[in-house]
Amino acid sequence: MKKIRRFLIDHKKAIALTVGLLVVGSFFRWEDKQVTNAQTGQQIASYSGIVFPWQPCGPGSVHASKGTTINFHVRHWVFYGFIKIEATGQTVVV
């Protein structure tokens, strides 16, 4: 027990930095998004990258004409890939 206590005391800055980076990193997500036109099957948008915590899991802003029906498939990996959130559906661009 003394060895563990001594280790924690000697390395408290490194432990605090590691815990801080783990907490901050767990708030960010990795996203893989595919948006296609429902009638033609043509790909409208594709994205793979980091997403900030305040951005929702969904098709997002799509550059298509109003009234276009789109299919979307979005996957988010949260907490360093341990949790996967998936959204699939169809909606109309407004």
C-alpha positions as CSV (number, residue, x, y, z in Angstrom):
1,M,0.0,0.0,0.0
2,K,2.9,2.4,0.7
3,K,4.3,1.8,-2.8
4,I,1.0,2.7,-4.4
5,R,0.7,5.8,-2.2
6,R,4.2,6.9,-2.9
7,F,3.7,6.4,-6.7
8,L,0.6,8.6,-6.6
9,I,2.4,11.3,-4.7
10,D,5.5,11.3,-6.9
11,H,3.5,11.3,-10.2
12,K,0.5,13.5,-9.3
13,K,1.1,16.0,-12.2
14,A,1.3,13.2,-14.8
15,I,-1.8,11.5,-13.4
16,A,-3.8,14.7,-13.3
17,L,-2.8,15.5,-16.9
18,T,-3.8,12.0,-18.1
19,V,-7.1,12.1,-16.3
20,G,-7.8,15.6,-17.7
21,L,-7.0,14.5,-21.3
22,L,-9.2,11.4,-20.9
23,V,-12.1,13.6,-19.7
24,V,-11.8,16.3,-22.4
25,G,-11.3,13.7,-25.2
26,S,-14.4,11.7,-24.1
27,F,-16.6,14.7,-25.0
28,F,-15.6,14.6,-28.7
29,R,-17.0,12.1,-31.2
30,W,-16.0,10.5,-34.5
31,E,-18.6,10.7,-37.2
32,D,-19.1,8.8,-40.4
33,K,-22.0,10.3,-42.4
34,Q,-23.5,9.3,-45.8
35,V,-26.4,11.3,-47.3
36,T,-28.1,10.2,-50.6
37,N,-31.0,11.4,-52.7
38,A,-33.9,9.0,-52.1
39,Q,-35.2,9.0,-55.7
40,T,-31.9,8.8,-57.6
41,G,-29.5,7.2,-55.1
42,Q,-26.9,9.9,-55.9
43,Q,-24.7,10.7,-53.0
44,I,-25.3,14.3,-51.7
45,A,-22.9,14.5,-48.8
46,S,-20.2,12.4,-47.1
47,Y,-18.2,13.2,-44.0
48,S,-15.8,11.4,-41.8
49,G,-14.2,13.2,-38.9
50,I,-14.5,14.8,-35.5
51,V,-17.8,16.2,-34.3
52,F,-18.2,18.6,-31.4
53,P,-20.5,17.8,-28.4
54,W,-23.2,20.3,-29.3
55,Q,-23.7,18.9,-32.8
56,P,-26.6,16.4,-33.1
57,C,-26.5,12.9,-34.6
58,G,-28.4,13.3,-37.9
59,P,-28.1,14.4,-41.5
60,G,-27.2,18.0,-40.5
61,S,-27.3,20.8,-43.0
62,V,-27.4,19.3,-46.5
63,H,-26.9,21.3,-49.7
64,A,-29.9,20.0,-51.7
65,S,-32.9,21.8,-53.2
66,K,-35.9,22.3,-50.9
67,G,-38.4,19.4,-51.0
68,T,-35.8,16.8,-51.9
69,T,-36.2,13.5,-50.0
70,I,-32.9,12.2,-48.7
71,N,-31.8,9.0,-47.0
72,F,-29.1,9.3,-44.3
73,H,-26.9,7.0,-42.4
74,V,-24.9,8.5,-39.6
75,R,-22.6,6.7,-37.1
76,H,-20.9,8.3,-34.1
77,W,-18.3,6.7,-31.9
78,V,-18.3,8.2,-28.4
79,F,-15.9,7.8,-25.5
80,Y,-12.9,6.7,-27.5
81,G,-14.9,4.2,-29.6
82,F,-16.5,2.3,-26.7
83,I,-20.0,3.5,-27.5
84,K,-21.5,3.6,-31.0
85,I,-24.6,5.7,-31.8
86,E,-26.2,5.1,-35.1
87,A,-29.0,7.1,-36.9
88,T,-30.6,5.9,-40.1
89,G,-33.7,7.4,-41.8
90,Q,-35.3,9.4,-44.5
91,T,-36.4,13.1,-44.3
92,V,-37.3,16.0,-46.6
93,V,-35.0,19.0,-47.0
94,V,-36.7,22.2,-45.8
